[in-house]
Amino acid sequence: MRVVLQRVTQASVRIDDRTVASIGRGVMLLVGIAQGDAESDLVPVARKIVSLRIFEDEDGKMNRALDDIGGAILAVPQFTLLGDTRKGRRPSFTRAASPEEAALLFDRFVEVLRAQGVTVETGVFGAKMAVDLVNDGPVTLLFETGLGSPDGPS
């Protein structure tokens, strides 16, 4: 599983010029589900995302978490995060989970995030989406789970 987190002041997803999801202050997550990912990977990542202290306090220090500020999450499924560009000129997506498996795990990930008590909006799995955001900071972080990942949640 690979998740790119961006701290945002606002973010939205449009499909065919219709807004299907939007948030104000919070985080936007691009979520890629890999072959071999399991439900057991989801809970630690979700907890880490919600409790990660990446929002500024009154002294301007990153000391507040998403749940501290009442922020929201916009989660967008994105299999291209698993693209391997090491060979050739066309990315290989063989590491990505099948669409059926990835859709189930993405939906479960969203449920786990919501169970943490935060508002979660989502993109539409498998749709061609236009994603708009204002990256706050900018603050962008990468989460990875699985074999050999140096950045797995702790």
Backbone as CSV, one residue per row, in Angstrom:
resi,resn,N_x,N_y,N_z,CA_x,CA_y,CA_z,C_x,C_y,C_z
1,MET,0.854,-1.168,0.000,0.000,0.000,0.000,0.898,1.227,0.000
2,ARG,0.552,2.152,-0.839,1.289,3.410,-0.889,0.266,4.540,-0.794
3,VAL,0.509,5.454,0.147,-0.386,6.589,0.350,0.442,7.866,0.327
4,VAL,0.057,8.794,-0.533,0.651,10.120,-0.548,-0.324,11.043,0.178
5,LEU,0.159,11.677,1.241,-0.647,12.596,2.039,-0.211,14.011,1.723
6,GLN,-1.172,14.874,1.458,-0.892,16.290,1.271,-1.777,17.074,2.221
7,ARG,-1.140,17.934,3.024,-1.912,18.831,3.896,-2.511,19.910,2.997
8,VAL,-3.813,20.144,3.127,-4.501,21.068,2.223,-5.359,22.072,2.991
9,THR,-5.573,23.207,2.328,-6.570,24.149,2.840,-7.923,23.856,2.203
10,GLN,-7.880,23.203,1.036,-9.100,22.731,0.376,-8.721,21.739,-0.703
11,ALA,-9.645,20.838,-1.016,-9.427,19.860,-2.080,-10.777,19.367,-2.579
12,SER,-10.812,18.980,-3.851,-12.055,18.464,-4.420,-11.768,17.518,-5.569
13,VAL,-12.780,16.727,-5.901,-12.717,15.794,-7.032,-13.916,16.072,-7.924
14,ARG,-13.610,16.197,-9.228,-14.659,16.381,-10.219,-14.632,15.222,-11.205
15,ILE,-15.815,14.813,-11.623,-15.971,13.823,-12.681,-16.951,14.410,-13.679
16,ASP,-16.527,14.507,-14.937,-17.370,15.100,-15.984,-17.906,16.465,-15.567
17,ASP,-17.032,17.315,-15.045,-17.362,18.689,-14.633,-18.377,18.771,-13.494
18,ARG,-18.557,17.672,-12.754,-19.453,17.664,-11.593,-18.612,17.339,-10.362
19,THR,-18.697,18.190,-9.338,-17.956,17.946,-8.104,-18.619,16.799,-7.352
20,VAL,-17.824,15.755,-7.066,-18.354,14.586,-6.366,-17.883,14.520,-4.917
21,ALA,-16.844,15.284,-4.590,-16.347,15.312,-3.212,-15.532,16.580,-3.012
22,SER,-15.619,17.149,-1.806,-14.787,18.307,-1.494,-14.634,18.433,0.013
23,ILE,-13.479,18.987,0.409,-13.217,19.252,1.820,-12.577,20.631,1.942
24,GLY,-12.587,21.150,3.159,-11.830,22.345,3.490,-10.496,21.913,4.066
25,ARG,-10.126,22.479,5.194,-8.835,22.188,5.820,-8.735,20.716,6.214
26,GLY,-7.594,20.114,5.899,-7.384,18.713,6.244,-6.285,18.106,5.416
27,VAL,-6.501,16.858,4.984,-5.509,16.165,4.173,-6.168,15.490,2.979
28,MET,-5.439,15.494,1.883,-5.856,14.715,0.731,-4.933,13.514,0.651
29,LEU,-5.513,12.347,0.447,-4.761,11.106,0.350,-4.917,10.523,-1.041
30,LEU,-3.797,10.243,-1.701,-3.803,9.440,-2.912,-3.443,8.042,-2.455
31,VAL,-4.305,7.060,-2.747,-4.174,5.722,-2.162,-3.993,4.681,-3.258
32,GLY,-2.850,3.985,-3.210,-2.579,2.882,-4.132,-2.529,1.579,-3.366
33,ILE,-3.309,0.599,-3.803,-3.358,-0.709,-3.163,-2.533,-1.687,-4.005
34,ALA,-1.586,-2.363,-3.348,-0.683,-3.281,-4.044,-1.125,-4.728,-3.879
35,GLN,-0.633,-5.597,-4.752,-0.850,-7.034,-4.587,-0.289,-7.433,-3.232
36,GLY,-1.006,-8.267,-2.533,-0.544,-8.751,-1.239,-0.932,-7.871,-0.070
37,ASP,-1.478,-6.682,-0.326,-1.947,-5.853,0.782,-3.103,-6.558,1.472
38,ALA,-3.187,-6.349,2.772,-4.219,-7.011,3.566,-4.909,-5.988,4.460
39,GLU,-6.053,-6.393,4.969,-6.804,-5.514,5.860,-5.972,-5.122,7.079
40,SER,-5.067,-5.996,7.499,-4.224,-5.689,8.660,-3.286,-4.509,8.395
41,ASP,-3.040,-4.169,7.128,-2.219,-3.003,6.794,-2.973,-1.693,7.003
42,LEU,-4.288,-1.746,6.951,-5.091,-0.528,6.906,-5.182,0.209,8.236
43,VAL,-5.392,-0.524,9.324,-5.632,0.108,10.623,-4.440,0.934,11.088
44,PRO,-3.209,0.403,11.069,-2.093,1.229,11.536,-1.876,2.487,10.692
45,VAL,-2.060,2.372,9.372,-1.891,3.543,8.508,-2.972,4.576,8.813
46,ALA,-4.214,4.139,8.938,-5.314,5.066,9.236,-5.084,5.771,10.570
47,ARG,-4.697,5.033,11.582,-4.446,5.649,12.896,-3.318,6.662,12.818
48,LYS,-2.272,6.314,12.103,-1.125,7.208,11.969,-1.521,8.498,11.260
49,ILE,-2.285,8.382,10.188,-2.712,9.554,9.424,-3.525,10.503,10.288
50,VAL,-4.469,9.973,11.028,-5.350,10.817,11.841,-4.595,11.453,13.005
51,SER,-3.605,10.767,13.556,-2.912,11.282,14.740,-1.592,11.993,14.441
52,LEU,-1.170,12.001,13.179,0.097,12.619,12.810,0.041,14.128,13.059
53,ARG,1.009,14.648,13.775,1.022,16.065,14.142,1.684,16.874,13.030
54,ILE,0.860,17.315,12.078,1.363,18.057,10.921,0.698,19.418,10.755
55,PHE,-0.149,19.797,11.714,-0.816,21.092,11.661,-0.231,22.006,12.733
56,GLU,-0.103,23.261,12.377,0.554,24.214,13.264,-0.305,24.591,14.456
57,ASP,0.375,24.769,15.586,-0.277,25.285,16.787,-0.156,26.807,16.799
58,GLU,-0.535,27.441,17.901,-0.496,28.899,17.997,0.916,29.470,17.926
59,ASP,1.933,28.633,18.125,3.324,29.070,18.020,3.934,28.766,16.648
60,GLY,3.114,28.271,15.731,3.595,27.978,14.388,4.348,26.667,14.255
61,LYS,4.278,25.821,15.279,4.975,24.529,15.236,3.992,23.433,14.847
62,MET,4.470,22.458,14.077,3.612,21.331,13.710,3.405,20.482,14.959
63,ASN,2.305,20.748,15.630,2.050,20.144,16.930,0.627,19.625,17.070
64,ARG,-0.172,19.811,16.041,-1.576,19.395,16.107,-1.865,18.350,15.029
65,ALA,-2.751,17.443,15.395,-3.155,16.373,14.480,-4.479,16.720,13.809
66,LEU,-4.815,15.939,12.818,-6.060,16.130,12.077,-7.258,16.151,13.012
67,ASP,-7.291,15.210,13.949,-8.425,15.171,14.870,-8.416,16.357,15.834
68,ASP,-7.257,16.948,16.110,-7.177,18.128,16.973,-7.795,19.360,16.330
69,ILE,-7.661,19.483,15.016,-8.135,20.687,14.330,-9.525,20.511,13.719
70,GLY,-10.105,19.321,13.844,-11.411,19.074,13.231,-11.337,19.033,11.716
71,GLY,-10.194,18.616,11.187,-9.998,18.566,9.745,-10.658,17.352,9.113
72,ALA,-10.704,17.364,7.791,-11.340,16.287,7.026,-10.305,15.621,6.120
73,ILE,-10.718,14.502,5.551,-9.880,13.746,4.626,-10.603,13.610,3.289
74,LEU,-9.854,13.824,2.215,-10.325,13.472,0.875,-9.431,12.335,0.408
75,ALA,-9.989,11.138,0.277,-9.239,9.950,-0.136,-9.546,9.646,-1.601
76,VAL,-8.492,9.540,-2.397,-8.639,9.320,-3.834,-7.900,8.039,-4.215
77,PRO,-8.606,7.041,-4.759,-7.920,5.825,-5.197,-7.054,6.126,-6.411
78,GLN,-5.807,5.614,-6.407,-4.903,5.905,-7.515,-3.914,4.762,-7.714
79,PHE,-4.261,3.834,-8.589,-3.406,2.672,-8.827,-2.069,3.064,-9.442
80,THR,-1.997,4.216,-10.100,-0.746,4.599,-10.751,0.382,4.868,-9.756
81,LEU,0.063,5.003,-8.479,1.105,5.137,-7.463,1.994,3.903,-7.404
82,LEU,1.497,2.769,-7.886,2.256,1.531,-7.869,3.032,1.326,-9.155
83,GLY,3.044,2.313,-10.041,3.755,2.192,-11.306,5.254,2.053,-11.117
84,ASP,5.836,1.111,-11.841,7.280,0.880,-11.806,7.866,1.478,-13.077
85,THR,8.731,2.473,-12.913,9.311,3.175,-14.070,10.779,2.845,-14.290
86,ARG,11.274,1.791,-13.662,12.698,1.459,-13.755,13.117,0.982,-15.139
87,LYS,12.221,0.354,-15.885,12.587,-0.174,-17.203,11.695,0.444,-18.271
88,GLY,12.290,0.715,-19.399,11.524,1.189,-20.547,10.966,2.586,-20.352
89,ARG,10.032,2.925,-21.236,9.428,4.262,-21.200,7.962,4.233,-20.809
90,ARG,7.417,3.062,-20.576,6.026,2.938,-20.156,6.010,2.291,-18.784
91,PRO,5.307,2.903,-17.803,5.271,2.312,-16.466,4.595,0.941,-16.481
92,SER,5.078,0.080,-15.607,4.460,-1.228,-15.406,3.614,-1.165,-14.142
93,PHE,2.408,-1.673,-14.220,1.500,-1.642,-13.072,1.244,-3.040,-12.518
94,THR,2.159,-3.970,-12.766,1.961,-5.346,-12.318,1.941,-5.460,-10.793
95,ARG,2.479,-4.513,-10.089,2.492,-4.546,-8.624,1.146,-4.133,-8.021
96,ALA,0.331,-3.451,-8.803,-0.975,-3.005,-8.312,-1.916,-4.199,-8.125
97,ALA,-2.756,-4.119,-7.109,-3.767,-5.151,-6.881,-4.788,-5.130,-8.014
98,SER,-5.494,-6.229,-8.188,-6.560,-6.264,-9.190,-7.609,-5.213,-8.829
99,PRO,-8.321,-4.699,-9.819,-9.334,-3.684,-9.518,-10.353,-4.141,-8.466
100,GLU,-10.757,-5.396,-8.528,-11.751,-5.903,-7.571,-11.187,-5.903,-6.146
101,GLU,-9.973,-6.426,-6.001,-9.329,-6.475,-4.686,-9.030,-5.070,-4.161
102,ALA,-8.516,-4.211,-5.044,-8.169,-2.851,-4.638,-9.398,-2.061,-4.216
103,ALA,-10.504,-2.225,-4.942,-11.734,-1.499,-4.587,-12.215,-1.907,-3.200
104,LEU,-12.174,-3.199,-2.907,-12.601,-3.674,-1.584,-11.713,-3.111,-0.478
105,LEU,-10.399,-3.145,-0.676,-9.482,-2.638,0.352,-9.551,-1.120,0.472
106,PHE,-9.741,-0.418,-0.637,-9.896,1.036,-0.559,-11.138,1.389,0.252
107,ASP,-12.266,0.728,-0.048,-13.507,0.987,0.704,-13.327,0.678,2.185
108,ARG,-12.632,-0.399,2.483,-12.382,-0.760,3.885,-11.475,0.273,4.553
109,PHE,-10.473,0.772,3.832,-9.589,1.810,4.353,-10.392,3.056,4.720
110,VAL,-11.320,3.436,3.870,-12.181,4.596,4.142,-13.016,4.346,5.398
111,GLU,-13.552,3.140,5.551,-14.317,2.800,6.766,-13.453,2.933,8.015
112,VAL,-12.213,2.456,7.932,-11.303,2.515,9.075,-10.969,3.974,9.410
113,LEU,-10.757,4.803,8.381,-10.513,6.229,8.625,-11.716,6.864,9.310
114,ARG,-12.912,6.586,8.817,-14.127,7.154,9.417,-14.310,6.689,10.849
115,ALA,-13.909,5.469,11.147,-14.015,4.942,12.511,-13.103,5.704,13.477
116,GLN,-12.128,6.438,12.942,-11.246,7.264,13.779,-11.925,8.582,14.175
117,GLY,-13.139,8.804,13.676,-13.904,9.981,14.068,-13.711,11.205,13.193
118,VAL,-13.167,11.021,11.992,-12.993,12.164,11.100,-13.925,12.052,9.900
119,THR,-14.235,13.197,9.303,-15.032,13.231,8.088,-14.159,12.797,6.917
120,VAL,-14.672,11.883,6.105,-13.912,11.391,4.948,-14.797,11.483,3.711
121,GLU,-14.299,12.188,2.714,-14.910,12.234,1.390,-14.021,11.394,0.474
122,THR,-14.583,10.910,-0.636,-13.782,10.061,-1.524,-13.993,10.394,-2.990
123,GLY,-12.972,10.043,-3.755,-13.112,10.006,-5.191,-13.875,8.743,-5.556
124,VAL,-14.000,8.478,-6.838,-14.758,7.323,-7.312,-13.787,6.317,-7.912
125,PHE,-13.775,5.118,-7.365,-12.858,4.085,-7.811,-13.078,3.781,-9.290
126,GLY,-11.991,3.799,-10.063,-12.050,3.453,-11.480,-12.489,4.574,-12.408
127,ALA,-12.882,5.718,-11.858,-13.343,6.826,-12.698,-12.168,7.712,-13.103
128,LYS,-12.328,8.415,-14.202,-11.360,9.435,-14.584,-11.737,10.698,-13.824
129,MET,-10.851,11.128,-12.933,-11.159,12.221,-12.015,-10.246,13.407,-12.265
130,ALA,-10.768,14.597,-12.013,-9.966,15.817,-11.960,-9.873,16.195,-10.492
131,VAL,-8.647,16.254,-9.976,-8.434,16.537,-8.564,-7.849,17.945,-8.429
132,ASP,-8.517,18.768,-7.644,-8.044,20.123,-7.362,-7.676,20.195,-5.897
133,LEU,-6.560,20.872,-5.600,-6.186,21.046,-4.202,-5.312,22.266,-4.038
134,VAL,-5.330,22.784,-2.821,-4.383,23.816,-2.429,-3.543,23.192,-1.333
135,ASN,-2.284,22.853,-1.687,-1.367,22.220,-0.750,-0.918,23.272,0.246
136,ASP,-1.097,22.992,1.518,-0.805,23.925,2.594,0.597,23.687,3.112
137,GLY,1.502,24.585,2.821,2.857,24.492,3.344,3.920,24.735,2.295
138,PRO,4.102,23.865,1.343,3.443,22.571,1.159,3.972,21.512,2.124
139,VAL,3.054,20.647,2.542,3.401,19.486,3.364,2.917,18.262,2.608
140,THR,3.853,17.390,2.228,3.541,16.164,1.501,4.357,15.035,2.114
141,LEU,3.674,13.931,2.468,4.327,12.785,3.109,3.935,11.501,2.389
142,LEU,4.811,10.495,2.493,4.577,9.210,1.848,4.511,8.111,2.901
143,PHE,3.485,7.265,2.796,3.335,6.089,3.660,3.418,4.863,2.766
144,GLU,4.181,3.857,3.185,4.245,2.602,2.459,4.176,1.455,3.446
145,THR,3.489,0.406,3.062,3.449,-0.806,3.864,3.943,-1.940,2.983
146,GLY,4.265,-3.044,3.612,4.679,-4.212,2.853,6.147,-4.543,3.064
147,LEU,6.540,-5.587,2.424,7.895,-6.121,2.566,8.943,-5.091,2.177
148,GLY,9.877,-4.887,3.050,11.004,-4.017,2.765,10.709,-2.536,2.867
149,SER,9.545,-2.153,3.384,9.211,-0.740,3.464,9.893,-0.100,4.670
150,PRO,10.702,0.938,4.437,11.344,1.594,5.564,10.418,2.535,6.306
151,ASP,9.276,2.876,5.705,8.398,3.894,6.275,7.084,3.350,6.811
152,GLY,7.008,2.081,7.082,5.760,1.529,7.608,5.381,2.183,8.916
153,PRO,4.085,2.226,9.243,3.639,2.896,10.459,4.172,2.230,11.704
154,SER,4.354,3.020,12.740,4.818,2.454,14.009,3.936,2.929,15.141
